[in-house]
Amino acid sequence: MQVGYYTDNYFPDRDIRFIAINDSVDSADGENELAPFRNVMNEMYARDISRKVRSSHRLRGNAGEPLAQPPYGYMKSPENKKKWIIDPEASEVVKLIFRMSMEGKGQETIARYLQDNKVMIPMAYWYSKGLPRGGKKTQPNPYHWCKSTITKILTQQEYCGDVINFRTYSKSFKNKTRLDNPQENWAIFKNVHEPIIDRDTWERVQTLLQKKTRKRPPKDKNKERNMFCDLVVCGDCGSKLWYHVKHDKEDIGCFECSNYKGNTRGSCEKTHYIRADALEEVVKLELSHIADNLVEDEEAFATLLEQKTEKDIQKEQTNLEAELHRATVRNEEVSRLYAGLYESNISGKVTDEWFMELSCKYEAERLTLKNKIAEITEALSHIDEKRKSRDYFIAAVRKFMEMGTLTSQLLKELIDKIEVFHTEGTGKNRTQRIVIHYRFVGVIEIGCGSLPEHRKNFIANTRKGVAVEYLPSASIDLFKTKPA
């Protein structure tokens, strides 16, 4: 049963209650012959409501009444909800943003300034004031301004005192997705409310933004991405490492943490810089190390992989089974609570409004639990397949032995991710730790005892004047750069 309320647009003070009964879905009484007719009537009713709402929406929009929520810097008037008034605190931030833009500051510079001065982003500000707005209420960093937010504020014509309706639209009552409306379909009403920014300033800012906007040169489709892209992650924060090419230094390719606070105002304290050529040498040496163990004693190596995979799989299976049990118990409990709530509503102990609110809550939780149970069940069904993973891994290692080089496809077959940590020490003692997580088997703990003497302290020249020294240590690989 679905219970809802509809406020008639022509009689705002009248709440018309409607009840839609879907006996054809999850019915305990079997098939219902009237169900198809009820479904048709329900859809006709919903379509009629949608048509009335759209008609009222169109009338109010064409009359100049603001249809959207007031932008950052404005708020609804306590006396008249259809009128916007200036929010004194937020409007000062808007004025500051426009002033800095007029001074030639870019959006990223403005965002950094606001963050450094602990100015709350719009969503966090509205939430702190108790204003009802859609979107994510909790923010990891309430002062983390984005460049896109600054751009949106600088391009909003509403700050000149105008009202713009019908920027977006939805196709039908069945599809709630908002689509961008062509500008010729907008309804623009000028000088409706008090402006925060004078029109001349706004127009000059639009001119500056257009001058600053430059199209990036098209990417060379024939140029391949670095083979380690999407595989390298930060060992401290878990973010991906972005690949850069420093053209001013002989086209040196390197990776840096995408969450580094010095570049993107992120939260990571270190750059986790690593050169692409050095990373390639270390991965090749590590794979050669594994290949040597496979050649020296394949049976012992296979046993090591089997023990490791079985241990990891058993742990994963135990966790999945426990999680499945918790989800199943909670699902049964929600069903009992829903049934009790329905009976209380029928007997009059629970009001229709309270029943509607709680039933929606229980239904949402039930659907979430249903999907979760299905996902866990599917994961458990693939446990046995993971026990065969050692064969896939050994086959991939043999492929590397035959090829003798690294390719993007081979890396994707062998490696799940590579964790890169920040460098430690200085000068000749400068080292950097990386941890390779292989597909199917995870981190392989192989000491360097079986490694040939000529490979235990192998030095590879990566470029003129710099070398990489390979120092294997269990599952942790250290390398250091030093003069060649």
Secondary structure, 3 states (H helix, E strand, C coil): CEEEEEECCCCCCCEEEEEECCCCCCCCCCCCCCHHHHHHHHHHHHHHHHHHHHHHHHHHHHCCCCCCCCCCCEEECCCCCCCEEECHHHHHHHHHHHHHHHCCCCHHHHHHHHHHCCCCCHHHHHHHCCCCCCCCCCCCCCCCCCHHHHHHHHHCHHHHCCEEECCEECCECCECCCEECCHHHCEEECCCCCCCCCHHHHHHHHHHHHHHCCCCCCCCCCCCCCCCCCCEEECCCCCEEEEEEEHHHCCEEEEEECCEHHHHCCCECCCCCEEHHHHHHHHHHHHHHHHHHHHHCHHHHHHHHHHHHHHHHHHHHHHHHHHHHHHHHHHHHHHHHHHHHHHHHHHCCCCHHHHHHHHHHHHHHHHHHHHHHHHHHHHHHCHHHHCCHHHHHHHHHHHHHHHCCCCHHHHHHHEEEEEECCCECCHHHCEEEEEEEECCCECCCCCCCCCCHHHHCCEEEEECCEEEEEEEECCEEEEEEEEC
